[in-house]
Amino acid sequence: MKMEKQPAEINYFFRDGYHEFGETIYETFQSCGDVIVDSWEAVVESAEELYENARDVITLDYEPFQSFFRAIGYAFVFGLSLGRLIISAVMTPVICAVLSAIQGTVLLLVMLGFYIAYLIVTFADWVYRSCKKISSGCPNCQNKFDLPAYVCTCGRKHSRLVPSAKYGVFVRHCECGRKLKTTFFNGRHKQAGQWVCPDCGYELDGSLQVDIPIPVVGGPSSGKTCYISMAISQIEANAESKYGLDFSYKPNDALGDDYEENKQNMENGRLPEKTNDLRLRYYQFYLTPKGEKVRNLISICDVAGEAYERNDEVGSQIGFKYANAFLMMVDPLSLKRFREEVADTIDLSKYGASEKGMDEVLDTLINNLQNMNCLNSKNMIKTDVAVVFTKCDIPGLEEKIGDTAVRRYMQENDVKSKYEACNKVCEQFLIEYEEDNFLNSLKSKFKSIQFFTCSALGHVEDGSDFTPEGVEEPALWLIDKASASINLKNFWGKKV
C-alpha cells in the first residue's frame, strides 16, 4: 500500500543518493567530452600548421630550409595530438565507464544494504505488532487501526509513523527538523507529541496496547448500564489482589464518560442513569499482567436498548464490526412466559422488566454483523459470546439457573465443569419458556457461547448497599479469551 505524503524530509537513499550518482556520472562524461574536444582542436591546429609549412617547402616560396625543419616539428606535434585524440576518444570513455561502474556498484551495495535493513526492520515491526496483536480503536468514530496518527510537537501530522524507505527506517526528520523515532523497538510510543485517530482526530493513547472492544447487547431495561458499572468496579477492586493484574481506568471525558458518577451512585445504593445514547459509548480500562509492556485496553461498549428497534441504528455502529466478543444481557423478565409466571408474586416495576424479546435483539445484531462483514446467512460469525442472565436476585431464579441449579445438575449428571452445567441449565430454562429460536440462533451463528448468571445489585433499589454477584466473571472470561497475555485458566478450569 502506497504511503500518503508525510510532512518529513525525504531520505537520502530514496532520492538524493540517486540524484548525486546521476550528477557525478554526467559531470564525469562531460569532462571526458571536453578532453576529446580539446584533443580534436589540437589536432586541427597542428594539422593546419603542418600544412602551411609543408606547402612552403614544396613551393620554395619562403625560407624552404627553415620551413622544412618547422614542418618536421609540426608533424611531430600533429602526431602527438592525433595520439592524444585517439587515446581521449577511446581510453577516456572506457576509464570513465569503469570508474562510474565502480562508483555505481559501491552505491548500489550501500543502497541494497539500506533497503535490506528497511525490509528487516519493517518486517520485524510488523511481526511484533501482529504477534502481540497491537492495535488501537477510537471511542469517538469507532474505527479500529493498527497505529494512530502522530502529531509532532510542531503540530504537523504524520499519518503513518512507521519505517519507510522514503522517509527513514529508524528515524525520520519532521519538516520542523525534529527527529522522530519510527519503531516500537527504539521508543516510538514514548516520544513527546500527540497520538490521534487517523480518521476523526480524537486524541488517543499511543502506548503499546492491544485494543479489545466488547459491546454489551441487550434490549431496553435489560440491565446493561448497571452491569457495566458494577462489573468494571468489581474488576477494579479485585484485579491485583485476586487476579494479579494491573488495572487503570481510562476516562473519555470529552465524550461524556459517566463511569465514576455511576460507580459512586451505586456505592451509595442508587441506580445509575439509564443510557439514552443511540451510539456506542466506550468504557475503557487497561488490564494487564504485571511487568507486561504491551497493555490490554478493554472497551466495554454500551448503547441504548432502543437502538435495537431499528436496523439502521445498529448498522451505524461500526464498532460492532471490530468487536472481539459480545456480552449479551438477557433479562429473564423479557421471556414472556416467565414474566407472566412471576407477575403475581413480584412487583415487576421494581425490577425494570424489559419487554423487548431477546430473539428480536439477536436477529437485529446478527443481520447487521452479516452486512458489516459481508457474510451470507450460512456463514458463522467467528466471535465469542457470553450470554449473561441478569437480575438473578428475582425470587425463584436461584433454583432454576443460579448456583443452586448448577450444583444440582452437576451432582445428578456427574458433570465436573460448572460452566458446562451452567450452559445446560440455562439452555433448559430457555427451552422451558419457549425461547428455542433465540437459543438456536445463538448456537448456530457464533463461534462459541457460554452462559452466566449474575445480579448487578443483589436486590431491588431500597437505599441499602448493593451486593453484586457474578458480574466480573463473564467480562473476564471474554477478556481472557481475547487477550494473549492474560491467562486466568486457574480460575475457569478447562475452557469451553
Secondary structure, 3 states (H helix, E strand, C coil): CCCCCCCECCCCCCCHHHHHHHHHHHHHHHHHHHHHHHHHHHHHHHHHHHHHHHHHHHHCCCCHHHHHHHHHHHHHHHHHHHHHHHHHHHHHHHHHHHHHHHHHHHHHHHHHHHHHHHHHHHHHHHHHHHHCCCCEECCCCCCEECCCEEECCCCCEECCCCCECCCECCEEEECCCCEEECCCCCCHHHCCCEEECCCCCCEECCCCEEEEEEEEECCCCCCHHHHHHHHHHHHHHHHHHHHCEEEEEECCHHHCCCHHHHHHHHHCCCCCCCCCCCCCEEEEEEEEECCCCCEEEEEEEECCHHHHHCHHHHHCCHHHCCCCEEEEEECHHHCHHHHHHHCCCCCHHHHCCCCCCHHHHHHHHHHHHHHHCCCCCCCCEEEEEEEEECCCCCCCHHHHHCHHHHHHHHHHHCCCCHHHHHHHHHHHHHHHCCCHHHHHHHHHHEEEEEEEECECCCCCCCCCCCCCECCHHHHHHHHHHHCCCCCCHHHHCCCC
